[in-house]
Amino acid sequence: MSNHSTCTGYIKDIIGAIDRTHIKAHVAADSIAPCRNRKGDISQNVMAAGTFDMYFCFVLSGWEGSAHDGRVLNDELMKGFDVPAGKYYLAEAGYALKR
């Protein structure tokens, strides 16, 4: 039995979760400022969406560490990440509510 069936008993029509992580990066000297994240590290912001069956269904990398989660999510939606009508992904408060 998948975790998905357990979660759907609590939240109807939820199909997965979205989150991001920062991966340390080595960049050219003239690119350091935008890649510095809020903790002061030089990083790349990587966002991923996954299912409750433990599969990644979309990964977007390449954003500088200072990029806000909402901005990265907008880019993800523009690059083909699709949420079926009437379905939902869990996400933290850093992501704007979207239809």
C-alpha positions in Angstrom: 0.0 0.0 0.0 1.4 3.4 -0.9 1.7 6.4 1.4 -0.6 8.2 -1.0 -3.7 6.3 0.1 -2.9 7.1 3.7 -2.6 10.9 3.0 -5.7 11.1 1.0 -7.7 10.1 4.0 -6.8 13.5 5.5 -6.6 15.9 2.6 -8.8 15.2 -0.5 -7.2 15.4 -4.0 -3.6 15.9 -2.8 -1.1 14.3 -5.2 2.3 15.2 -3.9 4.6 17.8 -2.3 6.9 20.6 -3.5 10.0 21.8 -1.7 13.4 23.2 -2.5 16.9 22.8 -1.3 20.1 24.7 -1.7 23.1 23.0 -3.2 26.5 24.5 -2.6 28.0 25.9 -5.9 31.3 27.2 -7.2 30.7 30.2 -9.5 32.7 32.9 -11.2 33.7 35.9 -9.1 31.3 38.2 -10.9 28.4 35.9 -10.1 28.9 35.5 -6.4 26.4 38.1 -5.1 23.2 36.7 -6.7 24.2 33.2 -5.7 24.6 34.1 -2.0 21.7 32.7 -0.1 20.2 34.1 3.1 22.6 32.1 5.3 25.6 33.6 3.4 26.5 30.5 1.5 27.1 30.4 -2.3 24.4 28.0 -3.6 22.0 27.0 -6.3 18.3 26.9 -5.5 16.8 23.5 -6.6 13.1 22.9 -6.5 11.5 19.4 -6.7 8.0 18.0 -6.8 7.3 14.5 -5.7 4.5 12.0 -5.3 3.6 10.1 -2.1 4.9 7.0 -3.9 8.4 8.5 -3.5 8.9 9.5 -7.2 10.2 12.8 -8.4 7.8 14.1 -11.0 9.6 17.4 -11.7 12.9 19.0 -10.8 14.1 22.5 -11.7 17.7 23.5 -11.0 19.8 26.5 -12.0 18.3 29.3 -10.0 20.8 31.4 -7.9 20.7 30.9 -4.1 19.1 34.3 -3.5 16.0 33.5 -5.7 12.8 33.5 -3.7 10.8 30.2 -3.8 7.8 31.9 -5.4 9.9 33.1 -8.3 11.3 29.6 -8.8 7.8 28.1 -8.7 6.6 30.5 -11.3 9.5 29.4 -13.6 8.7 25.8 -12.9 5.1 26.4 -14.0 6.2 28.1 -17.1 8.6 25.2 -18.0 5.9 22.5 -18.0 5.2 21.5 -14.4 1.4 20.8 -14.5 -1.0 20.4 -11.7 -4.2 18.7 -12.9 -7.4 20.6 -12.3 -8.9 20.0 -8.9 -5.6 18.4 -7.5 -3.1 19.9 -5.1 0.5 19.7 -4.0 1.6 20.4 -0.4 4.1 23.2 -0.1 5.5 25.5 2.6 4.4 29.1 3.1 7.2 30.5 0.9 5.2 29.4 -2.1 2.4 31.7 -3.2 -1.1 30.1 -3.5 -1.8 29.3 -7.1 -4.8 27.8 -8.9 
